[in-house]
Amino acid sequence: MSIRRVLLWLHRWVGVISGLVILVAAVTGALLVIERPLHRWLEPSLYPAQAAYGVRAAVENALGVLREKHPGMRVDGVGLPRGDRDALTFFAGNRVIHFDPSSGELLGSRPRREGLRQSLMKLHTHLLAGAAGGTVVFVATILSIALALSGIWLWWPLRIGWLRRGAKGRRFQLELHSVAGLYSSAFLLVIAITGVTLHSLHTAHPRIPLSAPPAAGSTPIPLDAALNAPRQCSLPPPVRT
């Protein structure tokens, strides 16, 4: 068999084997990009009914409401709104508590390690199958790189860069596959190579460093002042030599 026939056979079966995994990864990846508006559509009660348009209540007030309704609950982090229709969130243990950022009203809570984003991420990275699923996704991503490169090699002798008018049947399918494969191969290579790199560099998340206990008699900084401090900082002007 010639090299072209071997590559054509490999190209076809690699596409069949890895195509389903790549399709799942592509769909879940696209959904993760729009996860916030998608979650807002699925659970509208956890988000403000009206846009805030820059009006923000004191974060300290929302924290006071949380401590009043749930005494002893430890807050691990704060999620500031990213837009006028986004919620102010507190991360407390296994829950994420949502507040209206303009009024400070408690909207509700959801599981921190469950739900839409976590399910999409697990499906995207390891097909909900643990380490074995992660290996399958990794191998399929490697195969997709080979799929794109072999496709470009097979395309080169034909050099079909556009759909010709009047093409029908098998010829139309060949031209459509060639054109779509040519222009999508660059995106596929970038996504696959960066996906393999992220998989290789992935390590356990470091523990969040905790600040030292305040000295006796010191006055703690208000939460809102701490959150606004980075916005008030400015870099010194560059020194010209």
Secondary structure, DSSP 8 states (H G I E B T S, - for coil): --HHHHHHHHHHHHHHHHHHHHHHHHHHHHHHHTHHHHHHHH-GGGS-SS--TT----HHHHHHHHHHHSTT----EEE--SSTT--EEEEETTEEEEE-TTT--EEEEEESSSSHHHHHHHHHHHTTSHHHHHHHHHHHHHHHHHHHHHHHHHHHHH---S--TT--HHHHHHHHHHHHHHHHHHHHHHHHHHHHHHHHH--------------TT-----HHHHHHHHHH---------
